[in-house]
């Protein structure tokens, strides 16, 4: 499991448990909320970086030169 998503996975597990027990609310401690925020910010930063890399890769020009060869 990625370090980026550890706390998100914990939240997912808690939400699944909440739904299975038909509870109507879920509470987070300040530490849990801050850890979750940290994971979300890390993921968003990674997504932005990957998008920037993709944008750079898509703007690169590839030149192809074809020679028809000779006829005899």
Jmol script that loads the backbone (N, CA, C; Angstrom):
load data "model"
ATOM      1  N   UNK A   1       0.847  -1.178   0.000  1.00  0.00           N
ATOM      2  CA  UNK A   1       0.000   0.000   0.000  1.00  0.00           C
ATOM      3  C   UNK A   1       0.894   1.243   0.000  1.00  0.00           C
ATOM      4  N   UNK A   2       0.546   2.201  -0.838  1.00  0.00           N
ATOM      5  CA  UNK A   2       1.320   3.430  -0.921  1.00  0.00           C
ATOM      6  C   UNK A   2       1.208   4.237   0.364  1.00  0.00           C
ATOM      7  N   UNK A   3       2.296   4.908   0.712  1.00  0.00           N
ATOM      8  CA  UNK A   3       2.235   5.822   1.855  1.00  0.00           C
ATOM      9  C   UNK A   3       1.273   6.970   1.576  1.00  0.00           C
ATOM     10  N   UNK A   4       1.109   7.319   0.281  1.00  0.00           N
ATOM     11  CA  UNK A   4       0.216   8.415  -0.089  1.00  0.00           C
ATOM     12  C   UNK A   4      -1.234   8.115   0.258  1.00  0.00           C
ATOM     13  N   UNK A   5      -1.592   6.850   0.296  1.00  0.00           N
ATOM     14  CA  UNK A   5      -3.006   6.510   0.434  1.00  0.00           C
ATOM     15  C   UNK A   5      -3.336   5.763   1.724  1.00  0.00           C
ATOM     16  N   UNK A   6      -2.414   5.649   2.633  1.00  0.00           N
ATOM     17  CA  UNK A   6      -2.641   4.879   3.856  1.00  0.00           C
ATOM     18  C   UNK A   6      -3.849   5.396   4.634  1.00  0.00           C
ATOM     19  N   UNK A   7      -3.884   6.687   4.901  1.00  0.00           N
ATOM     20  CA  UNK A   7      -4.965   7.251   5.707  1.00  0.00           C
ATOM     21  C   UNK A   7      -6.276   7.299   4.926  1.00  0.00           C
ATOM     22  N   UNK A   8      -6.198   7.416   3.616  1.00  0.00           N
ATOM     23  CA  UNK A   8      -7.404   7.348   2.789  1.00  0.00           C
ATOM     24  C   UNK A   8      -7.988   5.936   2.864  1.00  0.00           C
ATOM     25  N   UNK A   9      -7.135   4.929   2.842  1.00  0.00           N
ATOM     26  CA  UNK A   9      -7.602   3.538   2.974  1.00  0.00           C
ATOM     27  C   UNK A   9      -8.234   3.297   4.342  1.00  0.00           C
ATOM     28  N   UNK A  10      -7.641   3.876   5.387  1.00  0.00           N
ATOM     29  CA  UNK A  10      -8.249   3.753   6.714  1.00  0.00           C
ATOM     30  C   UNK A  10      -9.637   4.384   6.747  1.00  0.00           C
ATOM     31  N   UNK A  11      -9.775   5.552   6.124  1.00  0.00           N
ATOM     32  CA  UNK A  11     -11.078   6.208   6.073  1.00  0.00           C
ATOM     33  C   UNK A  11     -12.068   5.346   5.294  1.00  0.00           C
ATOM     34  N   UNK A  12     -11.621   4.788   4.185  1.00  0.00           N
ATOM     35  CA  UNK A  12     -12.475   3.911   3.387  1.00  0.00           C
ATOM     36  C   UNK A  12     -12.981   2.732   4.225  1.00  0.00           C
ATOM     37  N   UNK A  13     -12.096   2.131   4.999  1.00  0.00           N
ATOM     38  CA  UNK A  13     -12.484   1.008   5.866  1.00  0.00           C
ATOM     39  C   UNK A  13     -13.511   1.445   6.909  1.00  0.00           C
ATOM     40  N   UNK A  14     -13.295   2.617   7.475  1.00  0.00           N
ATOM     41  CA  UNK A  14     -14.226   3.104   8.499  1.00  0.00           C
ATOM     42  C   UNK A  14     -15.591   3.438   7.904  1.00  0.00           C
ATOM     43  N   UNK A  15     -15.600   3.977   6.692  1.00  0.00           N
ATOM     44  CA  UNK A  15     -16.870   4.280   6.022  1.00  0.00           C
ATOM     45  C   UNK A  15     -17.603   2.988   5.675  1.00  0.00           C
ATOM     46  N   UNK A  16     -16.864   1.994   5.208  1.00  0.00           N
ATOM     47  CA  UNK A  16     -17.477   0.696   4.901  1.00  0.00           C
ATOM     48  C   UNK A  16     -18.106   0.101   6.170  1.00  0.00           C
ATOM     49  N   UNK A  17     -17.388   0.156   7.276  1.00  0.00           N
ATOM     50  CA  UNK A  17     -17.915  -0.365   8.542  1.00  0.00           C
ATOM     51  C   UNK A  17     -19.133   0.429   8.989  1.00  0.00           C
ATOM     52  N   UNK A  18     -19.093   1.740   8.807  1.00  0.00           N
ATOM     53  CA  UNK A  18     -20.226   2.588   9.168  1.00  0.00           C
ATOM     54  C   UNK A  18     -21.457   2.194   8.366  1.00  0.00           C
ATOM     55  N   UNK A  19     -21.279   1.975   7.065  1.00  0.00           N
ATOM     56  CA  UNK A  19     -22.405   1.600   6.207  1.00  0.00           C
ATOM     57  C   UNK A  19     -22.957   0.228   6.563  1.00  0.00           C
ATOM     58  N   UNK A  20     -22.082  -0.687   6.914  1.00  0.00           N
ATOM     59  CA  UNK A  20     -22.528  -2.042   7.255  1.00  0.00           C
ATOM     60  C   UNK A  20     -23.309  -2.066   8.573  1.00  0.00           C
ATOM     61  N   UNK A  21     -23.001  -1.160   9.462  1.00  0.00           N
ATOM     62  CA  UNK A  21     -23.702  -1.107  10.751  1.00  0.00           C
ATOM     63  C   UNK A  21     -24.847  -0.096  10.736  1.00  0.00           C
ATOM     64  N   UNK A  22     -25.091   0.510   9.565  1.00  0.00           N
ATOM     65  CA  UNK A  22     -26.199   1.458   9.366  1.00  0.00           C
ATOM     66  C   UNK A  22     -26.117   2.657  10.304  1.00  0.00           C
ATOM     67  N   UNK A  23     -24.911   3.088  10.593  1.00  0.00           N
ATOM     68  CA  UNK A  23     -24.741   4.303  11.399  1.00  0.00           C
ATOM     69  C   UNK A  23     -24.881   5.508  10.471  1.00  0.00           C
ATOM     70  N   UNK A  24     -25.213   6.640  11.047  1.00  0.00           N
ATOM     71  CA  UNK A  24     -25.477   7.817  10.219  1.00  0.00           C
ATOM     72  C   UNK A  24     -24.369   8.867  10.259  1.00  0.00           C
ATOM     73  N   UNK A  25     -23.350   8.634  11.058  1.00  0.00           N
ATOM     74  CA  UNK A  25     -22.266   9.622  11.089  1.00  0.00           C
ATOM     75  C   UNK A  25     -20.943   8.947  11.399  1.00  0.00           C
ATOM     76  N   UNK A  26     -19.903   9.656  11.023  1.00  0.00           N
ATOM     77  CA  UNK A  26     -18.533   9.198  11.252  1.00  0.00           C
ATOM     78  C   UNK A  26     -17.751  10.394  11.766  1.00  0.00           C
ATOM     79  N   UNK A  27     -17.043  10.215  12.841  1.00  0.00           N
ATOM     80  CA  UNK A  27     -16.266  11.307  13.424  1.00  0.00           C
ATOM     81  C   UNK A  27     -14.786  11.001  13.293  1.00  0.00           C
ATOM     82  N   UNK A  28     -14.031  12.054  13.022  1.00  0.00           N
ATOM     83  CA  UNK A  28     -12.575  11.955  12.936  1.00  0.00           C
ATOM     84  C   UNK A  28     -11.955  12.810  14.023  1.00  0.00           C
ATOM     85  N   UNK A  29     -10.877  12.318  14.595  1.00  0.00           N
ATOM     86  CA  UNK A  29     -10.124  13.157  15.523  1.00  0.00           C
ATOM     87  C   UNK A  29      -9.365  14.188  14.695  1.00  0.00           C
ATOM     88  N   UNK A  30      -8.831  15.175  15.363  1.00  0.00           N
ATOM     89  CA  UNK A  30      -8.039  16.190  14.659  1.00  0.00           C
ATOM     90  C   UNK A  30      -6.825  15.555  13.993  1.00  0.00           C
ATOM     91  N   UNK A  31      -6.199  14.607  14.652  1.00  0.00           N
ATOM     92  CA  UNK A  31      -5.023  13.927  14.089  1.00  0.00           C
ATOM     93  C   UNK A  31      -5.423  13.146  12.841  1.00  0.00           C
ATOM     94  N   UNK A  32      -6.548  12.412  12.913  1.00  0.00           N
ATOM     95  CA  UNK A  32      -7.015  11.646  11.752  1.00  0.00           C
ATOM     96  C   UNK A  32      -7.334  12.574  10.576  1.00  0.00           C
ATOM     97  N   UNK A  33      -7.998  13.687  10.861  1.00  0.00           N
ATOM     98  CA  UNK A  33      -8.347  14.649   9.811  1.00  0.00           C
ATOM     99  C   UNK A  33      -7.093  15.243   9.178  1.00  0.00           C
ATOM    100  N   UNK A  34      -6.115  15.579   9.990  1.00  0.00           N
ATOM    101  CA  UNK A  34      -4.868  16.140   9.457  1.00  0.00           C
ATOM    102  C   UNK A  34      -4.096  15.112   8.641  1.00  0.00           C
ATOM    103  N   UNK A  35      -4.081  13.859   9.089  1.00  0.00           N
ATOM    104  CA  UNK A  35      -3.416  12.805   8.320  1.00  0.00           C
ATOM    105  C   UNK A  35      -4.107  12.586   6.981  1.00  0.00           C
ATOM    106  N   UNK A  36      -5.425  12.607   6.990  1.00  0.00           N
ATOM    107  CA  UNK A  36      -6.185  12.449   5.763  1.00  0.00           C
ATOM    108  C   UNK A  36      -5.922  13.616   4.816  1.00  0.00           C
ATOM    109  N   UNK A  37      -5.920  14.812   5.346  1.00  0.00           N
ATOM    110  CA  UNK A  37      -5.614  15.992   4.540  1.00  0.00           C
ATOM    111  C   UNK A  37      -4.222  15.881   3.930  1.00  0.00           C
ATOM    112  N   UNK A  38      -3.264  15.430   4.695  1.00  0.00           N
ATOM    113  CA  UNK A  38      -1.902  15.276   4.194  1.00  0.00           C
ATOM    114  C   UNK A  38      -1.855  14.294   3.021  1.00  0.00           C
ATOM    115  N   UNK A  39      -2.561  13.164   3.147  1.00  0.00           N
ATOM    116  CA  UNK A  39      -2.612  12.188   2.051  1.00  0.00           C
ATOM    117  C   UNK A  39      -3.249  12.794   0.804  1.00  0.00           C
ATOM    118  N   UNK A  40      -4.341  13.528   0.989  1.00  0.00           N
ATOM    119  CA  UNK A  40      -5.037  14.126  -0.150  1.00  0.00           C
ATOM    120  C   UNK A  40      -4.151  15.150  -0.846  1.00  0.00           C
ATOM    121  N   UNK A  41      -3.476  15.993  -0.087  1.00  0.00           N
ATOM    122  CA  UNK A  41      -2.587  17.002  -0.670  1.00  0.00           C
ATOM    123  C   UNK A  41      -1.431  16.327  -1.409  1.00  0.00           C
ATOM    124  N   UNK A  42      -0.877  15.258  -0.830  1.00  0.00           N
ATOM    125  CA  UNK A  42       0.207  14.524  -1.494  1.00  0.00           C
ATOM    126  C   UNK A  42      -0.260  13.935  -2.815  1.00  0.00           C
ATOM    127  N   UNK A  43      -1.448  13.359  -2.824  1.00  0.00           N
ATOM    128  CA  UNK A  43      -1.985  12.792  -4.061  1.00  0.00           C
ATOM    129  C   UNK A  43      -2.245  13.867  -5.109  1.00  0.00           C
ATOM    130  N   UNK A  44      -2.819  14.992  -4.683  1.00  0.00           N
ATOM    131  CA  UNK A  44      -3.078  16.077  -5.623  1.00  0.00           C
ATOM    132  C   UNK A  44      -1.780  16.635  -6.202  1.00  0.00           C
ATOM    133  N   UNK A  45      -0.750  16.721  -5.383  1.00  0.00           N
ATOM    134  CA  UNK A  45       0.552  17.181  -5.851  1.00  0.00           C
ATOM    135  C   UNK A  45       1.121  16.208  -6.877  1.00  0.00           C
ATOM    136  N   UNK A  46       0.992  14.919  -6.598  1.00  0.00           N
ATOM    137  CA  UNK A  46       1.476  13.897  -7.526  1.00  0.00           C
ATOM    138  C   UNK A  46       0.691  13.946  -8.840  1.00  0.00           C
ATOM    139  N   UNK A  47      -0.618  14.125  -8.784  1.00  0.00           N
ATOM    140  CA  UNK A  47      -1.433  14.217  -9.988  1.00  0.00           C
ATOM    141  C   UNK A  47      -1.025  15.437 -10.817  1.00  0.00           C
ATOM    142  N   UNK A  48      -0.808  16.568 -10.165  1.00  0.00           N
ATOM    143  CA  UNK A  48      -0.397  17.782 -10.871  1.00  0.00           C
ATOM    144  C   UNK A  48       0.951  17.584 -11.545  1.00  0.00           C
ATOM    145  N   UNK A  49       1.871  16.919 -10.862  1.00  0.00           N
ATOM    146  CA  UNK A  49       3.190  16.655 -11.432  1.00  0.00           C
ATOM    147  C   UNK A  49       3.094  15.730 -12.641  1.00  0.00           C
ATOM    148  N   UNK A  50       2.291  14.690 -12.530  1.00  0.00           N
ATOM    149  CA  UNK A  50       2.112  13.762 -13.650  1.00  0.00           C
ATOM    150  C   UNK A  50       1.437  14.447 -14.833  1.00  0.00           C
ATOM    151  N   UNK A  51       0.465  15.322 -14.561  1.00  0.00           N
ATOM    152  CA  UNK A  51      -0.198  16.055 -15.639  1.00  0.00           C
ATOM    153  C   UNK A  51       0.792  16.963 -16.346  1.00  0.00           C
ATOM    154  N   UNK A  52       1.652  17.613 -15.581  1.00  0.00           N
ATOM    155  CA  UNK A  52       2.647  18.493 -16.180  1.00  0.00           C
ATOM    156  C   UNK A  52       3.604  17.681 -17.053  1.00  0.00           C
ATOM    157  N   UNK A  53       4.038  16.515 -16.582  1.00  0.00           N
ATOM    158  CA  UNK A  53       4.913  15.654 -17.375  1.00  0.00           C
ATOM    159  C   UNK A  53       4.212  15.204 -18.652  1.00  0.00           C
ATOM    160  N   UNK A  54       2.939  14.879 -18.566  1.00  0.00           N
ATOM    161  CA  UNK A  54       2.174  14.462 -19.731  1.00  0.00           C
ATOM    162  C   UNK A  54       2.029  15.607 -20.725  1.00  0.00           C
ATOM    163  N   UNK A  55       1.776  16.808 -20.211  1.00  0.00           N
ATOM    164  CA  UNK A  55       1.660  17.975 -21.089  1.00  0.00           C
ATOM    165  C   UNK A  55       2.969  18.223 -21.831  1.00  0.00           C
ATOM    166  N   UNK A  56       4.100  18.073 -21.147  1.00  0.00           N
ATOM    167  CA  UNK A  56       5.405  18.262 -21.783  1.00  0.00           C
ATOM    168  C   UNK A  56       5.629  17.186 -22.843  1.00  0.00           C
ATOM    169  N   UNK A  57       5.290  15.946 -22.522  1.00  0.00           N
ATOM    170  CA  UNK A  57       5.478  14.847 -23.461  1.00  0.00           C
ATOM    171  C   UNK A  57       4.601  15.038 -24.696  1.00  0.00           C
ATOM    172  N   UNK A  58       3.400  15.572 -24.520  1.00  0.00           N
ATOM    173  CA  UNK A  58       2.493  15.771 -25.650  1.00  0.00           C
ATOM    174  C   UNK A  58       2.887  16.939 -26.529  1.00  0.00           C
ATOM    175  N   UNK A  59       3.714  17.849 -26.038  1.00  0.00           N
ATOM    176  CA  UNK A  59       4.120  18.998 -26.839  1.00  0.00           C
ATOM    177  C   UNK A  59       5.435  18.769 -27.565  1.00  0.00           C
ATOM    178  N   UNK A  60       6.101  17.657 -27.301  1.00  0.00           N
ATOM    179  CA  UNK A  60       7.346  17.365 -27.992  1.00  0.00           C
ATOM    180  C   UNK A  60       7.035  17.000 -29.441  1.00  0.00           C
ATOM    181  N   UNK A  61       7.875  17.491 -30.356  1.00  0.00           N
ATOM    182  CA  UNK A  61       7.685  17.245 -31.779  1.00  0.00           C
ATOM    183  C   UNK A  61       8.572  16.084 -32.196  1.00  0.00           C
ATOM    184  N   UNK A  62       7.949  15.145 -32.895  1.00  0.00           N
ATOM    185  CA  UNK A  62       8.695  14.020 -33.437  1.00  0.00           C
ATOM    186  C   UNK A  62       8.761  14.215 -34.938  1.00  0.00           C
ATOM    187  N   UNK A  63       9.974  14.266 -35.460  1.00  0.00           N
ATOM    188  CA  UNK A  63      10.155  14.475 -36.888  1.00  0.00           C
ATOM    189  C   UNK A  63      10.437  13.137 -37.542  1.00  0.00           C
ATOM    190  N   UNK A  64       9.673  12.853 -38.583  1.00  0.00           N
ATOM    191  CA  UNK A  64       9.854  11.613 -39.326  1.00  0.00           C
ATOM    192  C   UNK A  64      10.211  11.983 -40.751  1.00  0.00           C
ATOM    193  N   UNK A  65      11.324  11.436 -41.231  1.00  0.00           N
ATOM    194  CA  UNK A  65      11.762  11.680 -42.596  1.00  0.00           C
ATOM    195  C   UNK A  65      11.694  10.361 -43.347  1.00  0.00           C
ATOM    196  N   UNK A  66      10.990  10.391 -44.489  1.00  0.00           N
ATOM    197  CA  UNK A  66      10.864   9.187 -45.292  1.00  0.00           C
ATOM    198  C   UNK A  66      11.491   9.433 -46.657  1.00  0.00           C
ATOM    199  N   UNK A  67      12.253   8.479 -47.093  1.00  0.00           N
ATOM    200  CA  UNK A  67      12.892   8.556 -48.409  1.00  0.00           C
ATOM    201  C   UNK A  67      12.241   7.473 -49.269  1.00  0.00           C
ATOM    202  N   UNK A  68      11.764   7.874 -50.413  1.00  0.00           N
ATOM    203  CA  UNK A  68      11.096   6.929 -51.306  1.00  0.00           C
ATOM    204  C   UNK A  68      12.039   5.935 -51.940  1.00  0.00           C
ATOM    205  N   UNK A  69      13.331   6.138 -51.754  1.00  0.00           N
ATOM    206  CA  UNK A  69      14.292   5.214 -52.367  1.00  0.00           C
ATOM    207  C   UNK A  69      14.430   5.483 -53.870  1.00  0.00           C
ATOM    208  N   UNK A  70      15.063   4.595 -54.537  1.00  0.00           N
ATOM    209  CA  UNK A  70      15.271   4.785 -55.992  1.00  0.00           C
ATOM    210  C   UNK A  70      14.596   3.663 -56.763  1.00  0.00           C
ATOM    211  N   UNK A  71      14.227   3.992 -58.011  1.00  0.00           N
ATOM    212  CA  UNK A  71      13.641   2.993 -58.909  1.00  0.00           C
ATOM    213  C   UNK A  71      14.645   2.645 -59.984  1.00  0.00           C
ATOM    214  N   UNK A  72      14.709   1.378 -60.371  1.00  0.00           N
ATOM    215  CA  UNK A  72      15.634   0.950 -61.434  1.00  0.00           C
ATOM    216  C   UNK A  72      14.884   0.415 -62.603  1.00  0.00           C
TER     217      UNK A  72
END
end "model"
wireframe off; spacefill off
backbone 0.3
color backbone group
